[in-house]
Amino acid sequence: MTPESLMRRAIALSMEKMQSGSGGPFGAVIARNGEVVAEGWNQVTSSADPTAHAEVVAIRRACQALGRFDLRDCEIFTSCEPCPMCLGAIYWARLGRIWYANDRRDAAAIGFDDDLLYREIPLPLTERSLPTQRLLADEARAAFDAWMSKPDKVAY
Amino acid sequence: MTPESLMRRAIALSMEKMQSGSGGPFGAVIARNGEVVAEGWNQVTSSADPTAHAEVVAIRRACQALGRFDLRDCEIFTSCEPCPMCLGAIYWARLGRIWYANDRRDAAAIGFDDDLLYREIPLPLTERSLPTQRLLADEARAAFDAWMSKPDKVAY
């Protein structure tokens, strides 16, 4: 399939699943060599899961389909520019390329906070609107040291 | 439970679950009025899910436990400062406060890319290391328009 065909599928999902009550108007497709590996769509309200954005759902399904946590030979087609949560998920999944259609300003215009998140996340912790407090740093360190010295760890 | 007790539980999860092979050394607890609502720990490698960070897992479980996608009356205790993906998830879940122990520099020192992601995400799309391309913006717009005029939509 061409990039245009894959994006049209993501756009079709954004419309169909939203109309059937799954959640917001967002669809995503993950492809490898032009073939669909997995599809996702927003399920925040229908599954009571604020992390169930189209891209996160598609990533989870693609990893299940391929049996691995690394999608570096795949690309994602998403009907809207990923929010910071989804962008982080895309980096962690090592996806090779993002194709998007609507952008964060389009999303803000229909009531989604992507743009706010893009402004908040780079701020120093003390300047964010979300109160954030450090606690027991000295006690948490041991697990990090144990990870470093763990002989059979699976790095990711 | 006090904040210190809740953080000690998150830290204990970060050690125990890492040692039993679940994934990286990260634990999280979501609490309401000092009572635990849900616990999470990193399951990236054991579940082949790059989104299964401790905070995301805890958020999903807390939402399942409470039957809603909004955790605004809850706080999260995480053994490490959230990565941008998890921070995004925390904002979407409307959590009221973040408590953390290790920070992003501690995470970078043991091989986790949180700090890289914090540097990438604020960049303009054209300056990121991840290729990002716009496609078919004109065709994607219709689903956003349909969302705006959908009479029975559940906003989130």
Interface residues (C-beta under 8 A of the other chain):
Chain A: P3 E4 M7 R8 I11 S14 M15 M18 Q19 G21 G23 G24 P25 G27 V44 T45 A48 D49 P50 T51 V56 I59 R60 C63 Q64 G67 R68 F69 D70 L71 F77 S79 C80 E81 C83 P84 M85 C86 L87 G88 A89 I90 Y91 W92 A93 R94 L95 G96 R97 I98 W99 Y100 A101 N102 D103 D106 A107 A109 I110 G111 D113 L116 L117 Y118 E120 I121 P122 L125 L130 P131 T132 Q133 R134 L135 L136 A137 E139 A140 R141 A142 A143 F144 A146 W147 M148 K150 D152 V154 A155 Y156
Chain B: P3 E4 M7 R8 I11 S14 M15 M18 Q19 G21 G23 G24 P25 G27 V44 T45 A48 D49 P50 T51 V56 I59 R60 C63 Q64 G67 R68 F69 D70 L71 F77 S79 C80 E81 C83 P84 M85 C86 L87 G88 A89 I90 Y91 W92 A93 R94 L95 G96 R97 I98 W99 Y100 A101 N102 D103 D106 A107 A109 I110 G111 D113 L116 L117 Y118 E120 I121 P122 L125 L130 P131 T132 Q133 R134 L135 L136 A137 E139 A140 R141 A142 A143 F144 A146 W147 M148 K150 D152 V154 A155 Y156
